[in-house]
């Protein structure tokens, strides 16, 4: 496999895992080998009025130089309404060439459905589905324990122009643990505005014997620098290869800022394979949603878009105005 293909494959796998973590049972794998997926999108999860299924296939060149191949499935979606939605998805792709765009596509469609539901016309009859939720969870981690493990050094300078008190330890929240085959995963979240606070949070967490004894403590953080309008971000695998990067990728897709997430894993003796990444991302996503760190689709689009109007694509579209870059039908 060529180096470029390997890079695209890794980015696709990270995006797929992030989408599964974000959307849960709404995300469905149709053909894993062919990279064909489907997601059910509604205007309201609890009481859906308008629903659409987005089916996508990821070509080998995505996200680098090719868009996803997609199909919009909804009996009510016809004519100009379908064309307008397709044009919106293609515009998102053009503005984000080279970036992962499935999250932006899904939330754009959801936004269209929400706007449609606010109109006076009644929606098609939709059979409401209910899900049984597992109410069983382990007790939360006890927080008052003695120090055990050292904290990995973070070599960053702190800006003296910060107007808030940086010496104060940020509040730390703990998510509900997930257990699978005797391995347990638990996320911890704290608001941070500088790398020094990242170190303070890690030090505080490692004062807890249970957290300090975890097999892995994977973390990632994103800090928004207002003056430069850029993000200071980093991640740590802590022995769980590639887990930190996947966690950071999830946070990028969700467009969170000024927050760090640590996911502790206590290994139970049974190998979980790729499922371990799913649990890490699910833990992180759940606590980010619970603490209201997820942003609107519009903010995500602005943050991830970077106004990437590729010259080669723009010139091709201007020379061939009738060409659609994304609207292919999946057989």
Secondary structure, 3 states (H helix, E strand, C coil): CCHHHHHHHHHHHHHHHHHHHHHHHHEEEEECCCCEEEEEEECCCCCCCCEEEEEEECCCCCCCCCCCEEEEECCCCCHHHHHHHHHHHHHHHHHECCCCCHHHHHHHHHHHHHHHHCCCCCCCCCCCCCCCCCCCCCCCCCCCCCCCCCCCCCCCCCCCCCCCCCCCCCCEEECCCEEECCEEEEEEEEECCCHHHHHHHHHHHHCCHHHHCCCEEEEEEEEEECCCCEEEEEEECCCCCCHHHHHHHHHHHHCCCCEEEEEEEECCCCCCCCHHHHHHHHHHHHHHHHCCCCCCHHHHHHHHHCCECCHHHHHHHHHCCCCCCCCCCCC
